[in-house]
Amino acid sequence: MHGFERNPLFEITDSDVSLKSIQDKDYYPEDLSKEIQNSGILLIPTESWKDYQGPLFPAHTTSFFRFLQENVLACKTSICITKESYRELELHGEFLNLASILVQDYFFQEIIKMIVSFTVEYTFRRRKSVNLHVDIHVEKHGETKKISYNGPTEDFEKTMKSINENIISG
């Protein structure tokens, strides 16, 4: 993976998020460790929001997680939290905020397809276009890049395909 990229729709930066670093977090569910380690796609929480300290997931994480479990065939999908510790943060507005995702580089195309499918269904139900926010941490050869996307759902697939061709696979 190359250096930093910046665009109005996305930003690519170095990330310290990895499967190993997540295992050191207080919220890491030891009883789910084997399942998480065998996952190609892992949903991870935000560690705080404003005055709230603790792991949080954006609204729609449960439906997104179920969608991934039902539709991803290439690998296992897990969420890095116990049912008891799961907390959702609902923000209002015209944004669909998805949980942060940790993915191995060889499953990057798969998660992109799944996000596109999920957002198509989501916007169809709402009957209007929305903006998408998602952070995807792509781990490759021991290094992780964070791709932050903030923009129209209809531009997501084209943008991510370009990132995959020029940066992830390049």
C-alpha positions in Angstrom: 0.0 0.0 0.0 1.2 3.4 -0.8 1.4 6.7 1.1 -1.4 9.0 1.9 -4.3 9.9 -0.4 -6.8 12.7 0.1 -10.0 13.4 -1.9 -13.2 15.2 -1.1 -15.0 11.8 -0.7 -12.3 9.8 1.0 -9.1 10.0 3.0 -6.5 7.3 3.3 -4.2 7.3 6.3 -2.0 4.9 8.3 -3.9 3.1 11.0 -2.8 1.4 14.2 -5.9 -0.8 14.2 -5.1 -4.5 13.6 -6.4 -7.8 14.9 -3.5 -7.8 17.4 -4.2 -4.2 18.7 -7.9 -5.0 19.1 -7.1 -8.0 21.3 -5.6 -5.5 23.9 -8.8 -3.4 24.2 -10.9 -3.6 27.3 -14.0 -4.4 25.2 -12.4 -7.3 23.4 -14.5 -10.4 24.2 -12.1 -13.1 25.2 -14.9 -15.7 25.0 -15.3 -14.9 21.3 -11.5 -14.7 20.6 -11.3 -17.8 18.4 -14.4 -16.7 16.3 -12.9 -13.2 15.9 -9.5 -14.5 14.9 -11.0 -16.6 12.2 -13.0 -13.7 10.7 -12.1 -12.0 7.5 -14.4 -9.1 8.2 -14.6 -7.6 11.7 -16.9 -4.8 12.9 -15.2 -2.7 15.6 -16.7 -0.1 17.9 -15.9 3.6 18.3 -14.2 3.8 21.7 -15.9 7.0 22.8 -18.3 9.8 21.7 -18.1 13.3 23.2 -18.5 12.7 27.0 -19.3 9.0 26.7 -16.4 6.7 27.3 -16.8 3.1 26.1 -17.4 1.2 23.0 -20.3 2.4 20.8 -21.6 1.3 17.4 -23.6 3.5 15.1 -27.4 2.9 14.5 -28.1 0.1 12.0 -25.1 -1.9 13.0 -27.2 -4.9 14.0 -29.0 -4.9 10.7 -25.7 -4.4 8.8 -24.1 -7.2 10.8 -27.0 -9.6 10.1 -26.8 -8.6 6.4 -23.1 -9.5 6.3 -23.6 -12.8 8.1 -26.3 -13.8 5.6 -24.6 -12.6 2.4 -20.8 -12.9 2.8 -19.8 -16.3 1.5 -16.1 -15.7 1.1 -15.3 -15.4 4.8 -16.7 -15.3 8.3 -18.0 -12.0 9.7 -17.8 -11.1 13.4 -18.5 -8.2 15.7 -15.9 -7.2 18.4 -18.2 -7.0 21.4 -20.4 -9.1 23.6 -24.2 -8.8 23.4 -24.2 -7.5 27.0 -21.7 -4.7 26.2 -23.3 -3.7 22.8 -24.4 0.0 22.8 -25.7 2.0 19.8 -25.4 5.7 19.1 -28.1 7.1 16.9 -27.2 10.3 15.0 -29.9 12.0 13.1 -29.5 13.5 9.6 -29.0 12.4 6.1 -26.0 10.2 6.8 -25.9 6.4 7.0 -23.1 5.8 9.5 -21.7 2.2 9.3 -19.6 0.6 12.0 -15.8 0.7 11.5 -14.6 -2.4 9.7 -11.3 -4.3 9.9 -10.7 -6.4 6.8 -7.8 -8.3 5.4 -6.8 -6.9 2.0 -7.9 -10.0 0.1 -11.5 -9.5 1.4 -11.6 -5.7 0.5 -13.6 -6.3 -2.7 -16.0 -8.5 -0.8 -16.8 -5.9 1.8 -17.2 -3.2 -0.9 -19.8 -5.4 -2.7 -21.6 -5.9 0.6 -21.6 -2.2 1.6 -23.0 -1.4 -1.9 -25.7 -4.0 -1.6 -26.7 -2.8 1.9 -26.8 0.8 0.9 -28.9 0.1 -2.1 -31.4 -1.7 0.1 -31.2 1.1 2.7 -31.8 3.9 0.2 -34.6 2.0 -1.5 -36.5 1.7 1.8 -36.0 5.4 2.5 -36.9 6.3 -1.0 -34.2 8.9 -1.2 -30.4 9.1 -1.5 -28.3 9.5 1.6 -24.7 10.1 2.3 -22.5 7.3 3.7 -19.8 7.4 6.3 -17.7 4.4 6.9 -14.1 3.7 8.0 -12.5 0.6 6.6 -9.2 -0.5 8.1 -7.4 -2.7 5.5 -4.7 -4.9 6.9 -2.0 -6.0 4.4 1.4 -7.5 5.2 1.3 -6.3 8.8 0.4 -2.8 7.9 -3.0 -1.2 8.1 -4.5 1.7 6.1 -7.7 3.4 7.1 -10.0 4.5 4.3 -12.6 7.0 5.5 -15.4 7.5 3.1 -17.9 10.4 3.4 -20.1 11.0 0.5 -23.1 10.0 -1.6 -23.9 6.3 -1.5 -24.1 6.3 -5.3 -20.4 7.3 -5.5 -19.1 4.7 -3.0 -18.6 1.7 -5.4 -16.8 3.7 -8.1 -14.5 5.4 -5.5 -13.6 2.1 -3.7 -13.0 0.3 -7.0 -10.5 3.0 -7.9 -8.8 2.7 -4.5 -8.6 -1.0 -4.8 -7.1 -0.9 -8.3 -4.6 1.9 -7.5 -3.7 1.4 -3.8 -4.8 -1.8 -2.2 -4.0 -4.2 -5.1 -1.3 -2.0 -6.6 
